[in-house]
């Protein structure tokens, strides 16, 4: 491997393209295919799309047609694989042939929904040069020497549901799928979606008669096209129906004083609006890809979520001594500064307890202090059960 290849291999590792799930993902052949994806070949001034699947066990691939080829046919297979319907196929780190999905994979959401359980890594390179590396734990994206990642939306949905109880998880997943995998970064445009969990009483509902739903896949292209051309926020009702768009998010003087600015104007207005309005969740999509989810003036999709009882069990297993007493507790605390509620997860472990401090995820002020082994917290609110 050349010096340049070695440097790029390290760059891939640092950006999370490899996974410890399968040892063979560290192989030289896979590293070379990853390098080809981020340094694409040019033919007559053009770049071409391509795709590769690295599978643990080809016999377990479902809904995929497989064609076996000889090793010397690898180069022609690369030219045949368009990364939409046809992909070069490896079994572990050995070239096998070609694989064909039963329908074209034209966007991230389709790939996520059709990702084979036995696939360790799928590379999809667009004719623009943008390369996406799909694994079970998320997506790594490379474009013009820039990297960013997207988490598994199942994990994001779980985190949001832990911060907002009684939430409709099906609608939540649909909004996350749209935000993470259709709008970001396909349209190269940012946007703001406000999911109104209660009654629509703060904005107009002039588009409600269209009955356009974020839950309906056939409406997704329309939603993408719309959000890419409006500067303001798009409001959905509690069922995921389009209510209005182009709304300016106004926030209070109180939220300006309490909630720190976040990235640019769009994110700052979103986080402060979510502080002012208890009955909303705000999804803010950056032009360069990342998606942020705000509730109670806090970024909740990126929070580390802990269970005191689970952590207590882990500590007990790590220190299996009879004289060590381990206990876990969960309780609510209201911040005296911003008046928002947090769920506290605290673990006590004799011999490891020390003074711990916890800061509010909304206003960043100290909200709780105790002698314990660990102290974690998250933004927290409870929806009415009929929502």
N, C-alpha and C positions, 0 to 999 in steps of 0.2 A: 504494500500500500504506500503511495507517495506521501510526501509531507502534507500536501494540500488535502489529500483524502483523509489523512489522520486528523488534521485540524477540523475538517467538516464532520468527521465521525464524532469527535469530542463535542462539537456544537450540537449535533443531534442528541447526544446523551444529555447534555445540560438542559436542553429544551424539552426533555421528557418523551422523545419519540420511542425509546426502548422501554420495555416493561420487564419486570422480573417474573412475570407470569410463566414465561417459557424461556428456558436457557438458550434455545436455538435462535432467539431474536437478537442475540449478540454476535451472530456469525458474520463472517467477512462478506458472503454473498448478499446478505440482506443490507449490510452497510453500503455496499456498492450500488444497490438498487435505490436506496434512499438518496445517495449522492446524485445519481442520475436524475432523480425527481427535482432536486433543488438547483441543479446545474443542467438544465435541459439542452438537448442537442437541437441545432437549428439546421433545417434543410431548405435550401433556396430562399433564405431569408424568413422562413416561417417556423414557428413552433407548433407542435401537435399535442393533442390531449393523449393521455395514456393511463393505464391502471394496472395494479398488481395486487394479488391476494396471497398472503402467507398464511396457510392453514395448518393446524395441528394434525388433523386427520381428514383427508379428502373424502373418504368413504362416508363421513358423517355430515358432509355438506348437503343441505336441503334446498330444493328449488333452484339448483344451479346445475347447468349442463357442463360436463367436463370432457375435454379432448386431450388425449395423451400425445406428446410430441417427443422427438429425440433431442438430446442435449445440444446438438449442433444447430437445432432450429430455434434456439432461444432468441436470436436477433430478429428473425422474421416474426416470431410471436410478439415481440415488443412493438413491431410496426403494425401488427394487426389489432392489438388491444387498444381500443379507443377510450377506455376508462369510463364508459357510460353503460355499455351492454357487455362488452368483452374485456377480459382482464387476463394478464399473464398469471399463471398459477404455479405456486410453489407448495410442496408438501414439506413442512418445516423449512429447512434451508436448501432443499434440492428442487431444481426446476422440474416441473411435471408436464406443463402444456398450457392450455387455454381454458378459461372458465367463462360461462355465459349466464348472466342473470336472466330470469324469465321475462323481464321488462327492463327498459332503460332506466338507469339511475341518474337522474338529472339534477338533483340537489341534495344537500346534506340530510334533510329530513328523510328522504327516501333511502339513503344509505344507512342511516341510524336504524330505521325500521326493518331493513333487510340484512343487517349485519349478521353474518353466520356465527353461531355460538362457538364454533371451533376455530374461528379465524383469530390469529394472534395480531395481525396487522394488515390493513388495506391502505394502499397508496392510490390516490386519485389526483392526477395532474391535469390542469386545464390548459387550453391552448394559449392562454395569456401568460402562462408560467407559474401561476399560483398552484401550490401543492398542498394537499391535505393528507394527514396521516391519522387514520382511524384506528382506535383501540377500544377495548371494552370500557375503559375508564374515562374516555373523552376523545377530543380531537385536537391535534396540533396543526397549526396552519403556518405556512412559510410563503412569503412574497417579497421579492426584491430585498433579500437579506434581512427581513424583519420577521419575527416570530411572535405568535400569540396562541393561547390555548383556550379551549372551551371545555367546561366540565361535563360530566355525565348529567343530563338534566334530571334523571331520577334522583340523584343526590341533591341537586338544587331544589327540586320539588319537596324532598323530605325535609330539608332545612327550613324552607318557607313554612311548611305545615307545622313544624315545631315552634315557630315564632308566632303563627296565627292559627289558633286552634279552631276546629269546626269548619275549616275551609273546604270548598268543593275541589277535591284533588284532580278530578277529570278535567274540569275547566282550567285549573291551574296548569296542568300538564300541557294542554293545548296552547295556552298563552306562552309558556316557556318554549315549546317546540317551535312556534312561530317566531318568537324573538331570537332564540339562539341559532336556529337552523335554516330559517327562510329569510328573515330580514338581515341577519348578521352573518357574514359581511356581503352577501350576494348582491344586494341592491346598492352597495357603496353609499348608503345614506343612513343618517341617524333617525331616531324617532322616539316618541314617548307614548306609552300606553298606560292609561289610568283605568284600573279595574275597580269599578265602584261596587263595593260589597253590600251597600245598603241601597236606599232609594236614590234615584237621580234627582237631586234637588238643587245642585249648585251650578249646573251647566245646562245648556239646551239639549233637547233630544230630537232635533230636526231630521235625523237620519234613521230614526227608530222604525219608521214604516217600511224601510227596505228589507228588514229582517235578515240582515247579513250577520253571520255568526262566525266567530273565531274557531268554533268547533267543526265547521264545515270545510273540508279540504278543498272543495271546488271554489271557495271564496278566497283562498289564500293568496292567489296571484293578484286579485283585486285589492286586498288589504296591503300587500307589498307595494303595489303601484301607487296606491293612495298615500301611504305613510312616507314614501320617498319624495313626495311633492308638497307636503305640508310642513310648516315650521312649528306649529303648536302641537299640543297633545291630542291624542285620540282617546275618547272615552268609551268604555264598554260597560254594560250593565252587569248585574250579579250573575246573569246566565250566559254572559259572553257575547251579547248582541251589540252591534255598533250603534252608539247613541249620537255621537258628534265628533267632529275633528277640527283641527286648527284652533283649539282652545289655548288661551294664554294662562299658564299656571301662576296665579298670584299667591304670594305667601305673606304672612303677617310680620309685623315688626318684631313680635316676640320670637318667632322662629328664626329671624335673621340674627338676633342677639344670641340665641341658644344653640342653634345648629350650625356647626362650622361649614364653610364653603367646601364644595366637593367637585374637583376637576373643573369643568367649564360652567358656563351659564346654564346649559340644559340640565346638567346633573345637580347643580345647586338648587335650581327652582324645583326640581323633582323631589329631592330629599327634604326640602323645607315644606313643600306642599304635603308630603306624606306625614310630616310632623303635625301640621295644622288639622289634617282630616283623618280621624281615627278609622273611618270606614273605607279606606282605599289601600290598594297596593299599586305602586308605580314601577313600571318596567321601562328602563332607560337604555336605549340602544345607541352605542357610539358609531360614528361613521367608519372607524377602523376595526369594528368587530365586537369588542366586549359588551356584555349586557349586565346591567346592575339592577337589582331588585330592592326597592325601598319600602319600608313600613315603619311608622312611628319615628321617622327621622333617622333611621338606621339602614345600613346596607345589610340585608339579612341573608342573601344567598351566599355570601362569602364568610359568614360567621362560622367559627368552629363550634359544633354542637356536641355537648357532653352529657352523659348520664352519670350522675353521682353514684348510683347503685352499681352500674356496670364497672365504673372505674374503681370502686371499692373492692369488687370481686377480683379485678385484675391485680390490684395491689396486694390483696390477701394471698393470691396465688404466687405472687412474686416474693412475698415474705411469709412463708408458711410456718410461722412459729406460734405456738399455743398462747404465749403471753402477749401477743399483739392483737389489740382490739381494733377492728375496722368498722366504720359506719359511714353511711351515705345519707344525705338529706337534700330534698328539693323544696324550695319555698319562694314566694313572690316578694319583691321589694319595689317600692315606688321611689324613684329618684327625686330628691328634694329640689334639685335644680330645674330639671325639665319636666318633672311630673309624669314621666313615662314609666311603665311597668317593665320589670325584668324578672326572668326566672333564674334563680340562683341554684347552682349545683355545687354542693360542698361535701368534701370527704375528710374524715378524721382518721388518723392512723397513728397510734401511740408510737413514739420514737421518731416519727417523721414530721410531726406538726411544727409549723412555724408561722410567723405573722404573714398573712396574705392580704392583698388589696385588690379590689375589683372596681373597674371604671365603667361608667355607663356607655353603652354602644351608641347612644343618641348624642349626648352632649359632652362625652368624654370626661365627666367629673366623677370623683370618687363616690361610689354608692354603697359599698359594703367593705368591712374589714373584719378579719377573724383569725384566731389561731387554729390552723388546720393543715392538712396535707395538700389539698388542692382546692381552688376556688374559681369557678367559671360562671359565666352568666350570658344571657341572650335577651334581646328585645322580645317582648311577649304581649300578646293581646288575645282576648277571647271574643269570637263572633257570637252573636245571638244564634241559638240552635236552629232557628227557622231559616237561616240564611243558606 
